[in-house]
Amino acid sequence: MARDVQNERPANSFRLTKVGVRGVAKPVQVRRPARTVTLPTMFDVFVDVPASQRGSHLSRHLEVIGEIVDDSVRRPVPSLEDLCHTIATALLDRHEYASTSEVWARADYFLERTSPWGRRSLEPYRLVAKATAKRGRPVTMHKAIGVEVVGMTACPCAMETIRSELEQRSPDIRKLPKDFPIITHNQRNRTTLMLDEPQGFDLEADDLVEIVEDSLSSPTYELLKRPEEARLVEAAHRKPRFVEDVVREVLARILKRYAKLPDSVIVSVKSESEESIHKHNAFAERTTTLGELRA
């Protein structure tokens, strides 16, 4: 019989906090109140490994994913974060030496959107779900749901610099309303919002998408005719935003939308703007609790 090398004592006895597999692709069926969707999903799953054990049994990770996720194709799950929760619990059952588990799921997601000009289209987004479990009596669980949204920002700094220069050349420019859009450079913005889902609350990813899109200078659309392109650019220039503005606006909208969520809920917002006049990107982030924001 072959040696069980995973269970041997390692030469360097240090505990490892995350050992597992990444990039496991599976289809997931999710049933929401309004519809059932099939999500192409990538899973990352981990457990901790104690100092006394050389390796993790990685095949057990794949067994758990296969058994639970494949069953979701026959019996749809209520949400992606609930599925992560189930996997995280099963990992602790399967890895008796582990004290913690962590599961991430990232899925392509499409929503039907109607542009301000009445054109309907299916627009792509990304769902992000996370669950952790800690062994105890009972097991301590934590789960979160999030979205990644691509949109557009228009730079306020360049806009005001150009406005000032135009006013010096043509004083009549000062007669224009202060919110009159002036040319500036644009960025493609990618913002990720993650929000804890406490027990007893059910959060909708569609609402999170809406919060992020409303925080940008403008959403973007796959199909735009020339008049629509002009209107979208004008709308974005009427709402110029720094990447810092986007993060703060998302946080403010979260507080307003989820006033009943407890103070302990963790919210994380990351926003990155791909600069059009620089070779670098602009980035802003805040991870905090709702209680800290309310204070």
ROBAZA-880267 format. One record per residue (C-alpha): x, y, z. Coordinates in steps of 0.5 Angstrom, whole numbers, plus 500, padded with zeros to 3 digits. Example, Ala and Ser with C-alpha at 12.3 -4.5 7.8 and 13.67 -1.06 7.14 Angstrom:
<nodes>
525491516 527498514 
</nodes>
This chain:
<nodes>
500500500 503507498 505512503 500517505 505523504 499528505 499526513 506526514 509531519 513537514 520538515 518545517 512545521 508552520 501552519 498554512 492559512 489557505 491551501 486549495 485549488 483555483 479556477 475550477 469551472 462549473 455551470 451553476 443553476 440559480 433560482 431567484 424569485 423572478 427567474 432561473 439563470 445558468 451561470 458559468 462559474 469559476 470556483 476557488 476553494 481553500 482550507 487551512 493546514 495545521 503545522 503537523 500536516 505536510 499537505 492538504 488532500 486536494 482531491 477532496 476539494 474537487 470532490 466537494 465541488 463536483 458533488 454539490 455544484 453538479 447537483 445544483 444543475 438538477 436542483 437550482 440553488 437560491 443564490 451563488 453565496 448560499 452555494 459557497 456557504 454549502 461548499 465551505 461547510 462541506 469542506 470542513 466535514 471532508 477535511 477533518 484536520 482543517 479549522 477554517 475554509 474559504 470559497 470564492 465564486 465568480 460568474 458571468 452574468 447578463 442583465 437586460 438593460 434599456 438605455 435612456 433612448 429606449 434601446 434594449 440589450 443584454 449587458 455583461 456583468 460579473 457576480 462575485 460570492 464568498 463564504 467562510 466557515 470556522 470550526 466550532 460549536 456551532 460552525 461560524 459562517 460568513 457570506 458575502 455577495 458582490 458585483 463587478 461593473 464596467 462603466 465610464 467616468 469623465 475627469 473633473 480636473 481636466 474639465 475645469 482646467 479647460 473651462 478656465 482656459 476657455 474663459 480667458 480666451 472667450 469671456 462669454 464662456 462665463 455666461 454658460 451654466 456652471 454645469 454646462 459640459 466642457 470637454 475632458 478626457 474619459 476613462 473606462 471604469 471597473 468598480 467592484 462592490 462586496 457586501 456582507 449578507 447577514 442571516 435573515 437578509 437576502 440581497 439582490 445582485 441586480 440592486 448592487 449593479 444599479 448602485 454602482 452604475 448610478 455612481 459612475 459618470 455613465 453606464 456603457 452599452 454594447 450597441 450605440 448608434 451615432 446619436 446615442 453615442 453623442 448623448 451618452 458622452 454628453 450625459 457623462 460630461 454632465 456628471 464628471 467623477 474622480 475614481 474617489 468620487 465613485 467609491 464615496 458615491 457607492 458607499 453613500 448609496 449603500 447606506 441609503 438603500 440598506 438602512 436596516 442592515 446591522 452595523 457589523 456588516 462589512 462593505 468593500 468598494 474598489 474602483 479603477 479607472 483606465 486612464 486615456 491620457 496616461 499609461 497608468 490607472 487611477 484606483 481607490 478603495 474602502 473596506 469598512 463596516 456600515 457602523 463606521 460609515 454611519 458614525 
</nodes>
